[in-house]
């Protein structure tokens, strides 16, 4: 999936709203995981 994103960037194509939503969701999940990890410690 990362290679597909780099291919899009090389072509100069902008992210579609769905791509931005997907990236935002992934960032949100990672943020929640960090929060849970800090709460455990």
C-alpha positions as MATLAB code, in Angstrom:
seq = 'XXXXXXXXXXXXXXXXXXXXXXXXXXXXXXXXXXXXXXXXX';
ca = [
       0.000    0.000    0.000;
       2.900    2.345    0.771;
       4.301    1.762   -2.724;
       0.937    2.707   -4.236;
       0.975    6.013   -2.322;
       4.530    6.757   -3.494;
       3.498    5.979   -7.077;
       0.621    8.467   -6.768;
       2.990   11.098   -5.400;
       5.443   10.530   -8.266;
       2.629   11.065  -10.756;
       1.702   14.309   -9.009;
      -1.845   13.179   -8.237;
      -3.587   14.659   -5.233;
      -5.068   12.484   -2.508;
      -8.789   11.924   -2.837;
     -11.029   12.611    0.197;
     -11.249    8.860    0.772;
      -7.453    8.595    0.920;
      -7.278   11.484    3.387;
      -9.947    9.820    5.517;
      -8.024    6.537    5.450;
      -4.771    8.226    6.465;
      -6.584   10.161    9.199;
      -8.128    6.958   10.526;
      -4.751    5.188   10.590;
      -3.196    8.152   12.430;
      -6.095    8.134   14.894;
      -5.653    4.413   15.579;
      -1.923    4.889   16.147;
      -2.661    7.807   18.481;
      -5.117    5.676   20.483;
      -2.546    2.867   20.721;
       0.034    5.341   22.057;
      -2.473    6.646   24.593;
      -3.328    3.113   25.774;
       0.380    2.272   25.998;
       1.086    5.329   28.155;
      -1.906    4.528   30.391;
      -0.647    0.958   30.895;
       2.745    2.241   32.008;
];
